[in-house]
Amino acid sequence: MSLLNSLFVGIDVSKNSNQVYVMNFDVKKLLSFSSPNDTEGASKIENKLLECLIKNNYENIVIVLESTGMYSFHIATYLSSSEALLKYNVLVYCIDPKTSCNYRKSFSEMDKTDPKDAYILADMARAGKVNKLNPVKGPQKLAMQRLTRHRRHISEQIVREKLYVLNNIFLKFSAFDRKYDGIQPFSDPFSATAQEILLEYKSPEEIINTPIEDLTSFISTASKNRFADSKKVAEILTKCARISYRLDKTAYEPINTAIASSLAILRCLENEIKHIDKEIANLTKGYNSDEYTCLISIPGIGPVFSAGILSEIGSIKQFDNEEALAKYAGLTWRRHQSADAEYEDTPMTKTGNSYLRYYLCEAASMAVLHNPVYKEYYQKKFAEVKTHQHTRAIALTARKLVRLIYGLLSKNQLYKNQ
């Protein structure tokens, strides 16, 4: 693409309007105007850009916008898919606001106004600061990103609801998940059997007063005979009920109602997760298939986590090295030092893409379960400190995983067991 024969456009996006600045390679201002952020405004921008291209005999056009959540999506998609602009080799880029903020520092004396912001974006296009980035792909990338981000949203709702219901479970049955004689009745308080116990028995007293044979039979039926010794589980559960605090009888009914409601919500959310996972798996077919194939070749990283990572990375070509990818995900740490003391706690920057960081950490958790190399690394990092052990170890494992992901995607290779 000839830079001398190109039009460079910066668009400062807000909810209600778009400020447009157009220049050529010689930094000559060709257009500067504001337009509503709706279909009529988008059509106005398209027509003005076409007029400018024809009038000045330009053959190419590069458009840069800041990625401002949903506000920039529609105008970016509209211009990138414009049939009238396609013959001018239109390239539309949505960039991280931090990138434009850093570039603005080279214009220290410039005022901070919308037209000036649009000028900065146009000049970034002219200076080739977006060449390594991935142009807007349109609806397909959005569909993938919205689904994977929505999955994270549902996952976080599940976590919040579980934390909430555990409070009510403690009020009702304070020793429900307590070990008695070194044995725990249920390893997971949200297992199907544990939920059936909570719904069937309204108080610890009811469990104590139930004959052990009847309780054993109920546990066998609820667990579908998955316990090796249901009677032992019943005996431990009865002992835990005996050491639990008692409430006034009037308190149990509202607490049981709240617990039943929360468990119903959790079942609904978990069913939604399964449905979303199926939709993600279907959507990944044909989307960036080479890079997707590379990612799912890593043991433990299935379609959902692969899709989540790819939808946030875009193209691996926009990152110069694995450190750049880690920084984009916010998987970097600041040193914490004072005089000769080096502190154990070094806070993660968390300044990058939080969705990418989430999926990398989730993928790291699965890699620990399925890959001996990552399991050993996780255990090593877990043992190094006495606080925040799991969180720290998973974050560092995710950072290690970034090196592998960058290597595979940049070389278009499949994972091979060492």
C-alpha positions in Angstrom: 0.0 0.0 0.0 1.4 3.4 -1.0 1.5 5.8 1.9 1.7 8.8 -0.4 -1.5 7.7 -2.0 -3.4 7.0 1.2 -6.0 8.8 3.3 -5.5 8.7 7.1 -8.6 9.0 9.3 -8.9 9.3 13.1 -12.3 9.0 14.8 -12.8 9.9 18.4 -15.8 8.0 19.5 -18.3 8.7 22.2 -21.8 7.4 23.0 -23.6 10.2 21.1 -21.1 11.5 18.5 -18.0 10.8 16.5 -15.3 13.4 15.9 -13.6 12.8 12.5 -10.2 14.1 11.4 -8.7 13.4 8.0 -5.1 14.0 6.8 -2.8 12.9 4.1 0.8 11.7 4.4 2.1 15.2 4.5 -0.1 15.9 7.6 -2.3 18.2 5.5 -5.7 18.6 7.1 -8.4 17.5 4.5 -11.5 17.2 6.7 -12.5 17.8 10.3 -16.1 17.4 11.4 -18.5 15.9 14.0 -21.2 13.4 13.2 -23.9 11.6 15.4 -23.0 8.1 16.5 -26.0 6.4 14.7 -26.7 5.1 11.2 -27.3 8.6 9.7 -24.0 9.8 11.2 -22.2 6.7 9.9 -23.6 7.3 6.4 -22.5 10.9 6.6 -18.9 9.9 7.5 -18.9 7.3 4.7 -20.0 9.8 2.1 -17.6 12.5 3.1 -14.7 10.0 3.0 -15.7 8.9 -0.4 -15.9 12.5 -1.7 -12.4 13.2 -0.3 -11.0 10.0 -1.8 -12.4 10.8 -5.2 -11.5 14.5 -5.1 -7.9 13.9 -4.2 -7.4 10.7 -6.3 -6.4 8.6 -3.3 -6.4 4.8 -3.6 -6.2 3.7 0.0 -7.8 4.6 3.3 -6.7 3.7 6.9 -9.1 4.4 9.7 -8.2 4.4 13.4 -10.6 4.5 16.4 -10.1 3.9 20.1 -11.7 0.7 21.5 -14.3 2.4 23.7 -16.4 -0.6 24.6 -19.6 -0.9 22.6 -19.6 2.7 21.4 -16.9 2.1 18.8 -18.1 -1.3 17.5 -21.0 -0.2 15.3 -19.1 2.6 13.5 -16.0 0.4 13.1 -18.1 -2.5 11.6 -20.0 -0.1 9.4 -16.9 1.4 7.8 -15.0 -1.9 7.6 -17.8 -3.6 5.7 -18.7 -0.6 3.5 -19.0 -1.7 -0.1 -18.2 1.8 -1.3 -15.0 1.9 0.6 -13.8 -1.7 -0.1 -12.4 -0.7 -3.5 -10.1 1.8 -1.6 -8.6 -1.1 0.4 -10.1 0.2 3.6 -8.5 -0.9 6.8 -10.2 -0.1 10.1 -8.3 -0.5 13.4 -9.6 -0.3 17.0 -6.8 0.4 19.4 -6.3 0.3 23.1 -6.8 3.8 24.6 -3.5 3.5 26.4 -1.7 3.2 23.1 -3.1 6.5 21.9 -2.5 8.1 25.3 1.2 7.1 25.1 1.5 8.4 21.6 -0.1 11.7 22.7 2.8 12.3 25.0 4.9 13.3 22.0 2.5 16.2 21.5 3.0 17.6 25.0 1.8 21.2 24.1 -1.4 20.0 22.4 -4.7 20.7 24.2 -7.0 17.7 25.1 -10.1 18.2 22.9 -12.1 15.8 20.8 -10.8 17.2 17.5 -7.3 16.9 18.8 -7.9 13.3 19.9 -9.1 12.5 16.4 -6.0 14.2 15.0 -3.8 12.0 17.2 -5.5 8.8 15.9 -5.2 9.9 12.3 -1.5 10.7 12.8 -1.0 7.2 14.3 -2.3 5.7 11.1 -0.1 8.0 9.1 3.0 7.0 11.1 2.3 3.3 10.8 1.7 2.8 14.5 -1.1 0.4 13.8 0.5 -1.7 11.1 1.2 -4.7 13.4 -2.4 -4.7 14.7 -5.2 -6.8 13.5 -7.9 -4.9 11.4 -11.5 -5.1 12.5 -13.0 -8.5 11.5 -16.6 -7.4 12.0 -19.5 -9.4 13.4 -17.8 -12.8 13.6 -15.1 -11.6 16.1 -17.8 -9.7 18.1 -20.0 -12.8 18.3 -17.1 -14.9 19.6 -16.0 -12.2 22.0 -19.5 -11.5 23.4 -20.1 -15.2 24.0 -16.8 -15.8 25.8 -17.1 -12.6 27.8 -20.7 -13.5 28.7 -19.5 -16.9 29.9 -17.1 -15.2 32.2 -19.9 -13.0 33.5 -22.1 -16.1 34.2 -19.1 -17.9 35.9 -18.6 -14.9 38.2 -22.3 -14.9 39.1 -22.0 -18.6 40.0 -19.0 -17.8 42.3 -20.9 -14.9 44.0 -24.0 -17.0 44.5 -22.1 -19.9 46.0 -20.3 -17.5 48.4 -23.7 -16.1 49.3 -25.5 -19.4 49.9 -22.6 -20.7 52.0 -23.4 -18.1 54.6 -26.9 -19.4 54.8 -25.8 -23.0 55.0 -23.5 -22.1 57.9 -26.4 -20.5 59.7 -28.6 -23.5 59.2 -25.9 -26.3 59.6 -22.7 -24.7 60.9 -20.7 -28.0 60.8 -22.0 -29.2 57.4 -18.6 -29.2 55.7 -16.6 -29.8 58.9 -14.3 -32.8 59.2 -15.2 -35.1 62.1 -12.5 -37.6 63.1 -10.6 -36.5 60.0 -13.5 -37.4 57.7 -15.7 -34.9 55.8 -19.3 -36.0 54.9 -19.1 -34.2 51.5 -16.0 -33.0 49.8 -18.1 -30.5 47.9 -21.0 -28.8 49.6 -22.6 -28.2 46.2 -22.6 -31.8 45.1 -25.9 -33.3 44.1 -26.1 -35.4 47.3 -25.2 -32.5 49.6 -27.9 -30.3 47.9 -30.5 -33.1 48.4 -29.6 -33.3 52.1 -29.9 -29.5 52.5 -33.3 -29.5 50.8 -34.8 -32.5 52.5 -33.7 -32.0 56.1 -34.9 -28.6 57.5 -32.5 -28.5 60.5 -29.6 -30.4 62.1 -32.1 -31.8 64.6 -34.1 -33.6 61.9 -30.9 -35.3 60.8 -30.1 -36.4 64.4 -33.7 -37.7 64.9 -33.6 -39.7 61.6 -32.8 -43.4 62.1 -29.3 -44.1 60.7 -30.8 -46.8 58.4 -33.2 -44.3 56.8 -30.5 -41.6 56.4 -28.2 -44.2 54.9 -30.9 -45.2 52.4 -31.5 -41.5 51.5 -27.8 -40.9 50.9 -27.5 -44.1 48.7 -30.5 -43.0 46.6 -29.4 -39.3 46.3 -25.8 -40.3 45.4 -26.9 -43.1 43.1 -24.8 -45.5 45.1 -21.6 -43.6 44.4 -20.3 -43.7 48.0 -18.3 -46.8 48.9 -19.9 -46.7 52.4 -23.1 -44.7 52.6 -23.6 -45.7 56.2 -20.3 -44.2 57.2 -21.3 -41.0 55.5 -24.6 -41.0 57.4 -22.8 -41.5 60.7 -20.4 -38.6 60.1 -23.2 -36.4 58.9 -25.1 -37.1 62.1 -22.0 -36.3 64.2 -21.6 -33.0 62.4 -25.3 -32.2 63.0 -24.8 -32.8 66.8 -21.9 -30.3 67.0 -23.7 -27.7 64.9 -25.3 -24.6 66.5 -29.0 -24.5 67.0 -31.3 -21.7 65.9 -34.8 -20.8 67.0 -37.4 -22.8 65.1 -38.8 -19.7 63.5 -35.5 -19.0 61.8 -35.2 -22.2 59.9 -38.0 -21.7 57.4 -36.8 -18.4 55.9 -33.2 -19.7 55.8 -34.3 -22.9 54.0 -36.3 -20.8 51.5 -33.2 -18.7 50.8 -31.0 -21.8 50.4 -33.5 -23.5 48.1 -33.8 -20.3 46.0 -30.0 -20.0 45.7 -29.6 -23.7 44.7 -32.2 -23.2 42.0 -30.4 -20.1 40.7 -27.1 -22.1 40.6 -28.7 -24.9 38.7 -30.1 -22.4 36.2 -26.7 -20.7 35.8 -24.8 -24.0 35.4 -27.3 -25.0 32.7 -26.6 -21.7 30.9 -22.9 -22.3 31.1 -23.4 -25.7 29.4 -25.5 -24.1 26.7 -23.0 -21.3 26.1 -20.1 -23.8 25.9 -22.0 -25.6 23.1 -22.6 -22.3 21.2 -18.9 -21.4 21.6 -17.8 -24.8 20.3 -20.1 -24.3 17.2 -18.9 -20.8 16.6 -15.2 -21.7 16.7 -15.7 -23.8 13.5 -14.0 -21.8 10.7 -12.9 -19.0 13.0 -9.1 -18.5 12.8 -8.9 -22.3 12.4 -5.1 -22.6 12.3 -4.5 -20.7 15.5 -7.5 -22.5 17.1 -6.1 -25.9 16.2 -2.7 -24.9 17.7 -4.4 -23.9 21.0 -6.6 -27.0 21.5 -3.6 -29.2 20.9 -2.4 -28.1 24.4 -3.6 -30.7 26.9 -6.5 -29.5 29.0 -7.2 -26.4 26.9 -10.5 -27.2 25.2 -12.7 -25.3 22.8 -14.1 -22.8 25.3 -10.7 -21.5 26.7 -9.2 -21.6 23.3 -12.0 -19.4 21.9 -11.8 -17.0 24.9 -8.0 -16.6 24.4 -8.2 -16.1 20.6 -11.2 -13.7 20.8 -9.1 -11.4 23.0 -5.7 -11.8 21.3 -6.9 -11.4 17.7 -3.8 -12.0 15.7 -0.6 -13.0 17.3 1.3 -11.0 14.7 0.5 -7.8 16.6 2.8 -8.8 19.4 6.6 -8.6 19.0 7.3 -11.2 21.6 5.8 -13.2 24.4 6.6 -10.4 26.9 4.4 -8.1 24.9 1.5 -10.6 25.0 2.0 -11.1 28.8 1.9 -7.3 29.2 -1.3 -7.1 27.2 -2.9 -9.6 29.5 -1.6 -7.8 32.6 0.5 -10.8 33.7 3.4 -8.7 34.8 4.6 -7.8 38.3 6.1 -4.7 39.9 9.1 -5.0 42.1 8.6 -4.1 45.7 11.9 -3.1 47.2 12.9 -0.7 50.0 16.6 -0.1 50.8 18.1 -3.6 51.0 14.8 -5.4 51.6 13.1 -7.3 48.7 9.5 -8.0 49.6 7.8 -11.3 48.9 4.5 -9.7 47.8 5.0 -8.2 44.3 1.6 -6.9 43.1 0.4 -7.9 39.6 0.0 -4.9 37.3 -3.5 -6.1 36.1 -3.4 -3.2 33.6 -4.0 -5.3 30.5 -7.0 -7.1 29.1 -8.8 -8.6 32.1 -10.8 -11.1 29.9 -7.6 -12.5 28.4 -6.0 -12.7 31.8 -9.1 -14.6 33.1 -9.0 -17.2 30.3 -5.2 -17.6 30.5 -5.6 -18.3 34.3 -8.4 -20.7 33.7 -6.4 -22.5 30.9 -3.4 -22.6 33.3 -5.6 -24.4 35.9 -6.5 -27.0 33.4 -2.9 -27.4 32.2 -1.9 -28.1 35.8 -4.4 -31.0 35.9 -3.4 -32.5 32.5 0.3 -31.7 32.0 3.0 -33.0 34.4 5.4 -30.1 33.5 2.8 -27.5 34.5 1.7 -29.4 37.5 5.3 -29.6 38.8 5.8 -25.9 38.1 2.6 -25.0 39.9 3.6 -27.1 43.0 7.0 -25.4 43.0 5.5 -21.9 43.0 2.9 -22.9 45.5 5.5 -24.0 48.0 7.6 -20.8 47.6 5.4 -18.6 49.8 3.1 -18.8 52.8 0.4 -16.4 51.6 -1.8 -16.2 48.5 -0.2 -19.6 47.5 -2.8 -20.8 45.0 -3.6 -17.4 43.4 0.1 -16.7 43.0 1.0 -20.1 41.7 -1.8 -20.0 39.1 -0.9 -16.5 37.9 2.8 -17.6 37.5 1.7 -20.8 35.7 -0.5 -18.6 33.4 2.6 -16.5 32.7 4.5 -19.6 31.8 1.6 -20.7 29.6 1.9 -17.4 27.7 5.4 -18.4 26.5 4.0 -21.6 25.1 1.0 -20.0 23.5 3.1 -17.3 21.8 5.6 -19.9 20.5 2.9 -22.2 19.1 0.8 -19.4 17.5 3.8 -17.4 16.1 5.3 -20.6 14.5 1.9 -22.2 13.6 2.9 -25.4 15.4 1.0 -28.0 17.4 1.9 -28.9 20.9 4.1 -31.9 21.4 4.7 -33.7 24.7 8.2 -33.3 26.0 
